[in-house]
């Protein structure tokens, strides 16, 4: 197993993690920004106000993007298992 092969596997793993986690993180970021803008304009300084919209938004995004995310993780796992003979030899 060469260094290039290990780097390629690591790169594919990092890209898969970013691709799978990206939609949920973007939705949480946008909702957090909207809640903070709302808090700044209304001068409501309740710190727990940002958690409920983020939790609901991420759960909703998980329902929508869940099958796609599972497909990406399954595809990556299949690629790892199909190249298993290259890891050992």
N, C-alpha and C positions, 0 to 999 in steps of 0.2 A: 504494500500500500504506500503510494508516494505522497509527498507533502501536498502536491497539487490536488490530489484526490481528497485528502482530508480537508483542505481549504474549501474545495467545492462543496463538500457535504456540509461544512459549517456555514458557508454562505447560503446554501439552500435552506438550511434550518433557520437562519436569522430572517431571511426573506419570508419564509412561511409564517414565522411568528409575527412579523410586522404586518403581513397581509391579513392574518386572522384577527389580530388584536386591533388593527387600524380602525375599522368602522366603529367599534365600541368606544375607543378612545376619542375619536373625532366627535362623536355624538355627546359624550360626557364633557368634552372641552367646550363645545358650542352651547350646551345647556348651562354649564357653569358660567360662561361669559354672559349669557342672557340674564341669568339670575343676578349676577353681580351688577350688571347695568341697571336692572330693575331696583336692586337694593340701593345703588348710588343715587338714582333719581328720586326715589321715595324716602330716602334716608332711614330705611329700616335696617338696623344693624344686627339682625338675628342670624347667628352663624349656622344654625341648623336648617335654615330655610333652603340652602343650596342642595342639601342631601336628597330630599324627597324627589325633586324633578330629575336629578341625575340617576337615581335608582330606577325610577319608572322609565326613563328614557333608555337606559342601558338594557333593562329587561325587555322592553319593546323591541329594541334593535336586536337583541339576542333571539327573539322569536322570529324576526324577519330574516336576519343573516345567519341564523343557526345552522340550517341545512347546508348552506354554502361553505360556512366555516368548517363544518364536519367533513365535507367533501375535500376541502383543501388539506386538512390534517390526514385524512385517509389516503389521499393521493401521495403525500409526502412519506407516510408510513409504508405504503406499497412500494415506492421507489427504494426506500432503505432495505426492505426485505428482499426485493428482487435483485439487488446488488450485494446481497450478503456474501456470496462466494468471493467477491472482490475484497471484502474486509478481512476475511480469514486468510486468504492465500497470499 
